[in-house]
């Protein structure tokens, strides 16, 4: 679990990307810290793992809820703010100004800037809805670069959401970060995002809590029913009224009228790609019971992409799984001390190497930050407090 200093640094880092007054930042900071103290006190008699989980949820959920309450659009929102990077970060030199907007009825989406290093693409967005009386359901139906499909990163609050709804106030900001397809090597990227906008054809009745009897009554009275600010209330054959979630399709789209928002913009990928370099891989580190070895390491002005494998001495799937069950990966200094940094993307799992060895793997992309030391580590941290480091120099390439 993070200590007090680590928790405070993490919270301040999240708040640093928020375009809001210092007074509002302080109110958010005080509310989160108060809830953290309450979580620790109420969980003193429990194990460490539930405390950790609750504190993680406290930080993320409370920030989301508090920030969602701010209906005003922040001035100066851009891709660096979305990525949690400082406005004078090294990647500012490869940011592409965009300043494009698309309109559909009462909805407007704006994109101010984008950045790419040829491996990743990120852009900000601002979505405004003028008429908040009638909710509209929005989903991203296509996102491409030079015709090749891209993925949404899960932070797009308007995707598969009612606007306004439980997660979206109607005047919000965010962004998207995704990896580019391997075959996308052009110097300029034409990005296109198509968003389906679905408006109820009938008067809307909104329920705070889904109630089947009341929902059926309102449907019979000619209303389109929305429960709890999300999803669809559907009368499914053999199941009755259900609260369903996901994409609009032939079933969920009944009673909705579709329009669309299409926004296109061009991003310079050549400048960022020119800054990419391969980092030298250090020798594997042998620890009691396992070996730590980097398999990939690249860096650009935008981010540092690292991949590490932990290979247990016992060559079994179960032994590799046990590593993930008993610990986790974190970014530290070579002394094992936690480093404050922004992880743009991270994922891991268990896999088998080409030579037949089972291993636990972790891959992540770190936002470039001039404050990082020359040598860092993707460290393996056990739940009982041990930290195993694997030093890697990130300041020089080959």
C-alpha positions in Angstrom: 0.0 0.0 0.0 1.3 3.5 -0.7 2.6 5.4 2.3 1.3 8.9 3.2 4.0 10.6 1.0 3.4 8.4 -2.0 -0.4 8.8 -1.7 -0.1 12.6 -1.5 2.3 12.7 -4.5 0.0 10.5 -6.6 -3.0 12.7 -5.7 -1.2 15.9 -6.5 0.0 14.5 -9.8 -3.6 13.7 -10.8 -4.7 17.2 -9.8 -1.9 18.8 -11.7 -3.5 18.1 -15.1 -6.8 19.6 -14.0 -7.6 23.0 -15.4 -9.3 24.4 -12.3 -8.8 27.1 -9.7 -6.4 26.4 -6.8 -9.4 26.7 -4.4 -11.2 23.9 -6.2 -8.1 21.7 -6.3 -7.8 22.2 -2.5 -11.4 21.2 -1.9 -10.9 18.0 -3.9 -7.6 17.3 -2.2 -9.1 17.7 1.3 -12.1 15.5 0.4 -9.9 12.7 -0.9 -7.5 12.8 2.1 -10.5 12.8 4.5 -11.9 9.8 2.9 -8.5 8.1 2.9 -8.2 8.6 6.6 -11.6 7.2 7.1 -10.8 4.1 5.0 -7.7 3.4 6.9 -9.4 3.7 10.3 -12.3 1.5 9.4 -10.1 -1.1 7.9 -7.5 -1.4 10.7 -8.9 -4.8 11.7 -8.8 -6.2 8.2 -6.0 -7.5 6.0 -3.9 -5.1 3.9 -5.4 -6.2 0.5 -8.9 -4.8 1.1 -7.4 -1.6 2.4 -5.4 -1.2 -0.7 -8.3 -1.9 -3.0 -10.6 0.6 -1.2 -8.0 3.3 -1.2 -7.4 2.9 -4.9 -11.2 3.2 -5.4 -11.3 6.2 -3.1 -8.8 8.1 -5.1 -10.2 7.3 -8.6 -14.0 7.3 -7.9 -14.0 10.4 -5.7 -12.0 12.3 -8.2 -14.3 11.2 -11.0 -17.4 12.2 -9.0 -16.1 15.6 -7.9 -14.7 16.5 -11.3 -17.9 15.4 -13.1 -19.8 17.9 -10.9 -17.9 20.7 -12.6 -20.1 21.6 -15.6 -17.9 24.4 -16.8 -15.4 23.7 -19.6 -11.8 24.4 -18.5 -9.9 26.9 -20.6 -6.7 25.6 -22.2 -7.5 21.9 -22.2 -5.1 20.1 -24.5 -3.5 16.7 -25.1 -0.7 17.2 -22.5 -3.2 18.0 -19.8 -5.1 14.9 -20.7 -2.0 12.8 -20.4 -1.2 14.3 -17.1 2.0 15.9 -18.4 3.3 19.4 -17.7 2.8 22.0 -20.3 6.6 22.3 -20.7 7.1 18.6 -21.0 9.7 17.5 -23.6 6.9 16.2 -25.9 5.5 19.7 -26.4 7.8 20.0 -29.4 5.9 17.2 -31.2 2.4 18.3 -30.4 0.2 19.0 -33.4 -2.3 21.9 -33.0 -5.7 20.6 -34.3 -8.5 23.1 -33.5 -11.3 21.1 -35.2 -14.9 20.8 -34.3 -18.0 18.8 -35.4 -21.7 19.6 -34.7 -24.9 17.6 -34.6 -28.0 19.2 -33.2 -27.2 20.4 -29.7 -23.9 18.5 -29.5 -20.4 19.8 -30.3 -17.1 17.9 -30.1 -13.8 19.8 -30.3 -10.3 18.5 -30.5 -7.6 21.1 -29.7 -4.4 19.1 -30.1 -2.8 15.7 -30.7 0.5 14.0 -30.4 2.2 10.9 -31.9 5.6 9.3 -31.8 4.7 6.7 -34.4 4.0 4.1 -31.7 1.2 5.9 -29.8 -1.4 8.5 -30.7 -3.1 10.7 -28.2 -5.6 13.5 -28.6 -7.8 15.6 -26.3 -11.5 16.2 -26.7 -14.2 18.5 -25.4 -17.8 17.6 -25.7 -20.6 20.1 -25.1 -24.3 19.7 -25.1 -26.5 22.8 -25.2 -29.8 21.1 -24.3 -29.5 19.0 -21.2 -33.2 18.4 -20.8 -33.3 15.4 -23.2 -30.6 12.8 -22.8 -28.9 11.4 -25.9 -27.0 8.2 -26.1 -23.5 8.4 -27.7 -21.1 5.7 -28.8 -17.9 5.7 -30.8 -18.7 3.6 -33.9 -15.5 4.1 -35.8 -12.0 5.4 -35.0 -9.4 5.2 -37.7 -6.0 6.5 -38.8 -5.3 6.5 -42.5 -8.2 4.0 -42.8 -6.8 1.5 -40.3 -8.9 0.9 -37.1 -7.8 2.3 -33.8 -9.0 1.4 -30.3 -10.6 3.6 -27.7 -8.8 3.5 -24.4 -11.8 3.4 -22.0 -11.5 6.9 -20.8 -13.9 8.4 -23.3 -16.8 9.1 -20.9 -19.2 9.7 -23.8 -18.7 6.3 -25.3 -21.8 4.1 -24.6 -23.2 6.7 -22.3 -26.3 9.0 -21.9 -25.4 12.6 -22.1 -26.2 13.8 -19.5 -26.1 10.6 -17.5 -24.5 9.0 -14.5 -20.9 9.4 -15.8 -21.3 12.5 -18.1 -22.6 15.9 -17.2 -23.0 17.1 -20.7 -20.1 19.6 -20.8 -17.0 17.5 -20.2 -13.4 17.0 -21.3 -11.1 14.0 -21.8 -9.0 12.4 -24.4 -7.9 9.1 -26.1 -4.6 7.3 -26.0 -4.0 4.2 -28.2 -1.3 2.2 -29.9 -0.9 2.6 -33.6 -1.2 -0.5 -35.9 2.2 -1.9 -36.8 1.8 -1.3 -40.5 1.0 2.4 -40.1 4.2 4.1 -41.1 3.0 7.3 -43.0 4.5 10.6 -41.8 1.0 12.1 -41.5 -2.0 10.5 -39.9 -5.6 11.3 -41.0 -7.7 10.5 -38.0 -11.4 10.1 -38.3 -13.9 9.5 -35.4 -17.5 8.7 -36.1 -19.9 8.9 -33.1 -23.4 7.7 -33.3 -25.9 10.0 -31.4 -29.2 8.4 -30.4 -32.2 10.5 -29.3 -35.4 8.9 -27.8 -38.4 9.4 -30.0 -40.7 9.6 -27.0 -40.8 11.7 -23.9 -38.2 10.5 -21.4 -38.9 9.3 -17.9 -35.8 8.9 -15.7 -35.7 6.5 -12.8 -33.1 6.9 -10.0 -33.3 3.2 -9.3 -34.5 0.5 -11.7 -38.0 -0.7 -10.7 -39.6 -3.2 -13.0 -43.2 -2.4 -12.1 -42.8 1.4 -12.4 -40.8 1.0 -15.6 -43.6 -1.0 -17.2 -46.1 1.5 -16.1 -44.2 4.4 -17.7 -43.6 2.4 -20.9 -47.3 1.8 -21.1 -47.9 5.5 -20.6 -45.8 6.2 -23.7 -42.5 7.1 -22.1 -38.9 6.1 -23.0 -37.5 4.9 -19.7 -33.9 5.5 -18.6 -32.9 3.9 -15.3 -30.0 5.1 -13.1 -28.6 7.3 -15.8 -27.2 4.5 -18.0 -28.1 1.6 -20.2 -31.4 0.6 -21.7 -34.7 -0.7 -20.2 -35.8 -3.5 -22.6 -38.7 -5.9 -22.6 -37.0 -9.1 -23.7 -39.0 -12.1 -24.8 -39.1 -14.7 -22.0 -37.2 -12.5 -19.6 -39.5 -9.4 -19.0 -38.1 -6.0 -18.4 -34.3 -5.9 -18.0 -31.7 -3.2 -17.4 -29.2 -3.7 -20.2 -25.9 -2.1 -21.1 -23.5 -1.8 -24.1 -23.7 -0.7 -27.7 -26.8 0.3 -29.6 -27.9 -2.4 -31.9 -31.1 -3.8 -33.5 -32.5 -4.6 -30.1 -31.2 -1.8 -27.9 -31.8 0.8 -30.6 -35.6 0.4 -30.6 -37.3 3.8 -29.9 -34.1 5.8 -30.7 -33.5 8.1 -33.7 -29.9 8.2 -35.0 -27.7 11.1 -36.1 -23.9 11.2 -36.1 -20.9 13.4 -35.3 -17.9 13.0 -37.6 -14.6 14.7 -36.8 -11.4 14.5 -38.8 -8.0 15.9 -38.2 -4.4 15.4 -39.3 -1.5 14.6 -37.0 2.2 14.9 -37.7 3.8 11.5 -36.8 7.2 12.1 -38.5 8.6 14.5 -35.9 7.8 12.2 -33.0 8.9 9.0 -34.8 12.3 10.7 -35.4 12.8 10.9 -31.7 12.3 7.2 -31.1 15.3 5.2 -30.1 16.1 1.7 -28.8 17.5 1.4 -25.3 20.2 -1.1 -24.5 18.9 -4.1 -22.6 20.8 -4.8 -19.4 21.9 -8.3 -18.4 19.2 -10.4 -16.6 19.0 -10.1 -12.9 19.1 -13.4 -10.9 17.1 -13.3 -7.7 16.1 -16.2 -5.3 13.6 -18.3 -7.2 13.4 -16.3 -10.4 15.2 -14.3 -13.0 14.2 -10.8 -14.2 14.9 -9.8 -17.8 13.9 -6.9 -20.0 12.7 -8.1 -23.5 12.0 -4.7 -25.0 12.9 -1.1 -24.2 12.3 2.0 -26.4 12.0 5.7 -25.8 10.8 8.8 -27.6 10.1 12.4 -26.7 6.6 11.3 -25.8 7.0 8.1 -23.8 9.2 5.2 -22.6 8.0 1.7 -23.5 9.4 -1.1 -21.4 8.6 -4.9 -21.2 10.0 -7.2 -18.6 9.7 -10.9 -17.9 10.1 -12.7 -14.6 11.0 -16.3 -15.2 10.6 -18.7 -12.2 13.1 -21.5 -11.5 10.2 -23.9 -11.5 9.1 -24.0 -15.1 5.4 -24.3 -14.7 2.4 -22.2 -15.5 1.4 -22.4 -11.8 4.7 -20.9 -10.7 4.4 -18.0 -13.1 0.8 -17.3 -11.9 2.0 -17.4 -8.3 4.4 -14.5 -9.1 1.5 -12.3 -10.0 -0.6 -13.5 -7.1 2.1 -12.8 -4.6 3.3 -9.4 -6.0 3.0 -6.7 -8.6 5.1 -4.4 -10.8 6.0 -0.8 -10.0 8.3 1.9 -11.3 11.1 2.6 -8.9 14.6 4.0 -8.7 17.5 1.6 -8.5 17.2 1.8 -4.7 13.7 0.3 -4.9 12.1 3.6 -3.8 8.8 4.4 -5.6 9.0 7.0 -8.4 6.3 9.5 -9.2 5.5 9.0 -12.9 2.6 8.8 -15.2 1.9 5.4 -16.7 0.1 6.0 -20.0 -0.6 2.3 -20.5 0.2 -0.9 -18.6 -0.8 -4.5 -18.8 0.6 -7.9 -17.9 0.0 -11.6 -17.7 1.5 -15.1 -18.0 3.0 -16.4 -21.2 5.4 -19.0 -22.6 8.7 -17.9 -24.2 10.0 -19.2 -27.5 12.3 -21.5 -25.7 9.4 -23.0 -23.7 9.8 -21.1 -20.4 6.7 -20.0 -18.5 7.0 -16.4 -17.2 5.1 -13.5 -15.8 5.3 -10.4 -18.0 4.6 -6.7 -17.6 4.6 -4.0 -20.3 4.0 -0.4 -19.8 4.4 3.0 -21.4 5.7 5.9 -19.1 5.1 9.5 -20.0 8.4 11.2 -20.7 9.3 13.4 -17.7 12.5 15.4 -17.3 12.4 14.7 -13.6 13.0 10.9 -14.0 16.5 9.8 -13.1 18.9 8.3 -15.6 18.4 4.8 -14.3 15.0 3.4 -13.3 13.5 -0.1 -12.7 10.4 -2.0 -13.5 10.5 -3.6 -10.1 8.8 -6.7 -8.7 7.2 -5.9 -5.4 5.8 -8.6 -3.1 2.8 -8.1 -0.9 5.1 -8.7 2.2 7.2 -5.6 1.3 10.1 -7.0 -0.6 11.3 -5.1 -3.7 13.4 -6.7 -6.4 14.9 -4.2 -8.8 16.1 -4.5 -12.4 18.0 -1.3 -13.3 17.7 0.1 -16.8 19.3 3.3 -18.2 16.7 5.4 -20.0 18.8 8.5 -20.7 20.8 7.2 -23.7 20.0 5.1 -26.8 21.9 3.1 -29.3 
